[in-house]
Amino acid sequence: MLEAFATSRTPPAPTDLTVCLTFAERQKSRHKTQTACGQTLGWFIERGQVLSDGDFLVCQNGVAVRVVAAPELVSRVVSNEPFLLMRAAYHLGNRHVPLQLNRDSLIYAQDHVLDAMLGGLGLEVTRCESPFQPENGAYHGKAVIQIAQGHGVAHSHGSHHHSHSHSHSHSHSHE
């Protein structure tokens, strides 16, 4: 089995090996799959790192495997009005939807509820099969999530912090 513990934007040596992966697979820090030619490949990379189309997994034996973004079911949002596309990006971002930004369109993993919401805002939504390469986010590779005591979750993103918690009110006593 090929085992990769590092990634690179350029191959350390010429390679013909490729692995075709969905966005969900490219987000995994540990994964086992097959290359296009059927070789077993496992990778063990830093948590939070997302593999991009064109990246290389560098194996222990020096072999590199090129990552190819697999076609998957996506929704494509288009409009002749830039403001409507900005509005769509706002609403999708507010829902933390992974989003691919193009000059003339937005692409996200197909979801009929989101399709209907954006159609209701006056946007044209089409479904298709295409490689999906969403933005990594402003804190790519720096996000650390810690589970706090009780019900809350605290997030640390470099020097930017969030704290989310909630409390319960009871109209009855615990006896």
C-alpha positions, 0 to 999 in steps of 0.5 A: 500500500502507498502511504502518504504523510505529506502534500505538495503543490508540485510533484517531487518527481514525475508521476502518472499516478492519480486519485480521483476524490470528491470534496468530502474525501479531500477533506479527510486527514486520514483516508484509504482508497484506490488510485486510478490504476488500482493501487491502494493508497492511504494518507495521514495528513494534518487535520484541517488540511483540505486537498485541492485539485492538482495537489500531490500526496507524497508517499513514504517511498518518494512516489507522488500521487496527483489529486483530481477533483471528482465530478459530483452533483452540484447546484450552479447559481447564475444571475445577470445581476451581480447584486443577486449573486452577492445576496446568494453568497451571503445567504449560503455563507450564513448557513456555512455552506461550502461554496465555489466562487466563480466570476459569473456563478456560485456552486454548492453541493446539490441541496433541494432546500437551498435550490428552492430558497435561491430560486425564491430570491429570483436566481437561476439554479441549475443542477449538474455534475462537475468537479467541486472546489469550494473556497477553503475559508479565511482561517484554512488550516488554523481552525481549532475546535474545542468542546467546552464543558456543558452544552457550549462549544468554543471555537478558536481561529487564531486571534478571532474567538467565538463562544456558543452556549445556551441555557435551559429555563425550567418552569418546574422544580427538580425534586 
